[in-house]
Amino acid sequence: MVRIGLFLAFLVIPVLEIWFLIQVGSVIGGWETVALLIADSILGAWLVRREGRRAWAALRTAIESGRMPDKELADGALIVAGGALLMTPGFLSDVFGFFMILPFTRPIARRWVSWFLGRRVRSLAARSPYAPLFDGTAGFGRAGGFDEAGGFGGPAEAGRGRVVHGEVVDD
């Protein structure tokens, strides 16, 4: 799966970007396409700066209030990733970059990333030597992991796993 992703990232996506730039350039003209890319970059830089400040303020507020800043950290990561996509020349990468940065589409992107990473962690955990310690209801996405809304499941959900008996030894 990783090989297919790398193949898409480094070969197919740049070819699609170039093809789309040529198509746009043939419709509106070459200089207009370049001007549109520059305007897109300026708007993206302004938006990244504004949303980055908001995410930083929300992160500080969450830390000062003593709660886990999971949503704020995810938003910060999405803003950084969206900014990187906006820095690459091309309209298709800009669409995904704006999708990650805009405040009304970022929760959707956060849910998708949380879903993808949750699947990935569950698949890696199933292949680990510790897989027998977890049943189907515990693990990432349930007890202590990201939940379906993109948030971090708290201790209220933590007790659904298998009980491992042990003994506490004080030194």
N, C-alpha and C positions, 0 to 999 in steps of 0.2 A: 504494500500500500504506500509506503514511504517512497519507493522508487517511482511509482506512478505520479505521486505528488511532485517530486523533484523534476520529473520529465515535463509535466505540465508547467511548472513554475519557470523553468529555464529554457524551454523550447517553444511550446505552443502559445503561451501567453504573449511573449514578445512578438511572435509572428502575427498574432491577432491584433495586437496594438498597432503594429506597422500597417497592416492591411486597413484597419479602421481609420488611421490617420490619412492614408492615401484616399480612402473613400470620402472622408470629410473634406480634404483638400480639393478633390475634384469637383465637389459640389459648391463650396463657398470660396475656393481659391487658396493658394499657398500662404500668402501673407496674412490673410484673415485667420487661417488655421493656427499660424504661429501666434498671432495676437490673442486668439481665444485660449491657447495653452498658457500664455503669459498671464492673462487675466484670471484664468483658473488657478494658477499657482499663487497669485497674490491673494485671491479670495481664500484659498486653502490655508495659506500662512496666517492670515488674520484670524480665521476660524480656529485653527489649532491653538493659537496663542490665547484666544478668548476662552475656549473650552478647557484648555490646560489650566488656566487660572481658576476656573470654576471647580475643576476636579481637585486641584490642590487645596482650595478652600474647604471643599467637602471632606477631603481626607483629614485635614487638620481638625475640623469640627468633630468627626467621628472618633479620632484618637483622643481628643480632649474630653469627650463625653464618656470615654471608656468602653466603647463598643468595637467589635471587630469590623474594620473598614474593608470588607470584602468587595462590596459593590463599587466603592470608590477606587480601590486598587484595580479592579477589572476595567473601570472606565478610563483610568489613567493609561493602562496598557493598550486599550482600544484606540485612544487618542494618539499615542505614540505610533502604533501600527498604521493608523489612518494617515498620519502625517508623513510617514515613510512612503506610503502609496501615493500620496499627493506630490511628493518630490520626484517621482519617476515620471518621465514624459509619456503622455498617452491619456486618452479619454476613458478607456475601460478601467484602468487602475484608479483614476480620479473618481469614478463612480463608486467603487468599493471604498476608497478613502473617505469620501464624503459620507457614505453610509455608516462608517465606523465613528465619525466625528460628530455628526449632527445630533443634537440632544433628543430629538424625537425618533430617530432610528437606532440610536446606540443601544437601548434596552433590547431590541430585537437581535442585534449583533451579539450582545452579551449573552443572551439565551442560546444562540447558535454555538458560540464558542464554548460555553459551559457544557452544552450537550455533547459537542465533539470531544472536549477534553475528558468529560465524564466517561464516555464510551472508551476512550483510549486508556484511561487509568484502570477501568474495570477489566479491560482485556489484558493489560500488563499484570494486574494483580492476580488474575486467574491463572497466569502462567508462572507465578512466583512460587517459591517453596512454602510460602505462608498461606496459600489459597485455601487449604482445609480449615483454617481458623475462621473463615467467613462463610456464611451461607448466602443464599440469594437475596435476602432482604437487607443485609448490612453491606457496608463498603461505600465507595464513592457514590454520591447521589442520595445516600440515605443518612446513616449515622455519622454526622460530623463532616460531610462533604458538601459540595454544591448541590442545592436543590433545583427543582425544575424552573423556578423563577429567577435563577441566576444568583441566588443568595446562598449563604452558608448555613446549613442545617445545624441548629444548636443542640444543646444537651437534652432538650425535650425528646428528640428523636433518637438519642444515643442508647440504648438499652435493647435494641432489637437484635443484636448479634448473638452468637453462640457464647455461652458462659464457659470460661476457662478457669478451672479451679487451681488454686495455688496457695502458697504459704508466704507470709511476710516475715522476713528475718531481719532484725535490727542488729547492727554491729555494736 
